[in-house]
Amino acid sequence: MSQYTALKRKAQLLESVHGIKYDGKPAKDIINQMANGYCKAKDEGDEYNKDLFISGLMLRFWNQVGNLQEKSPNLKLDQEDFEGWLYDAIELACQYRAWQKNPKVNAQQCINQCITTIRVRNYYQFNLGKHSANYNTTSLDNPIDDENKVSIIDTIVDEEEENRFSNMLGAASVRRFIQGYVDKKKLVEAIIFDIIAFNDTQKTTYTTKTGINEEGESYKYKTGTVEFVKRKCVNLLLELPEDYYNYFTSAYHVPSEELLSAINAIRTSSKGRLDKSVDKVLAKARLEILAAM
């Protein structure tokens, strides 16, 4: 039995038990009901109702599975993988529950934004090393309300939530990747990759566009072109701060003397040499990730 067929059966139970038709109208009200029901079931540990509500939400956004595939033509993934992306996006939206904290946004907007965020995260993981990539919007910090003022991340205020957001974006997996370079005693490459991954080495150009929702109403959204800027990366490498050694040793397991030697080698390199080193690290990292797929 296919995933879609299984979801349909559970959606029938959702309608008979809770009177909620997953594809009913108005869309934003139905999606809010299902998302609130799912969050409540999660909080109460109610696995039965969690199953019903997530099935309805999955079906409501099922067309996004095909959209994700179309927008990711170079990823060698099965449909089930993109179905997993959709599930992860709904889970992410229901983790932050921005619509419950701010009346200017609704669950439909939040889930759509999280679908984009999940796609960006997975593209980052699978295509690491590309110098530029185009995405329809970028992350949880993009506006999702009609006035382009409220984002999901605006509802996250405490440090614990900020750390969970960072982990959600893949910081832990990236650090493991860098640790692999450290373990192979390729410390210059590890430092370069750390600067690329965790410092301001990109620029984003935003464009506001107008779309039409399921109700036939127009709404505004932003698209962003994210581009890696090698010049920014090289400048950061040339100006490694004095406390970078302490930072790196706290983030990775690394021999101290070898790290000092690598930091000194970077600080005394020319811009031209570092420019070439950055290109090599990016190309090598991408090949390693693609080989592991």
Secondary structure, 3 states (H helix, E strand, C coil): CCHHHHHHHHHHHHHHHHCCCCCCCCHHHHHHHHHHHHHHHHHHCCHHHHHHHHHHHHHHCCHHHHHHHHCCCCCCCCHHHHHHHHHHHHHHHHHHCHHHHCCCCCHHHHHHHHHHHHHHHHHHHHCCCCCEEEECCCCCCCCCCCCCCCCHHHHCCCHHHHHHHHHHCCHHHHHHHHHHHHHCCCHHHHHHHHHHHHCCCEEEEEEEEEEECCCCCEEEEEEEEEEECHHHHHHHHHCCCCCHHHHHHHHCCCCHHHHHHHHHHHHCCCHHHHHHHHHHHHHHHHHHHHHHC
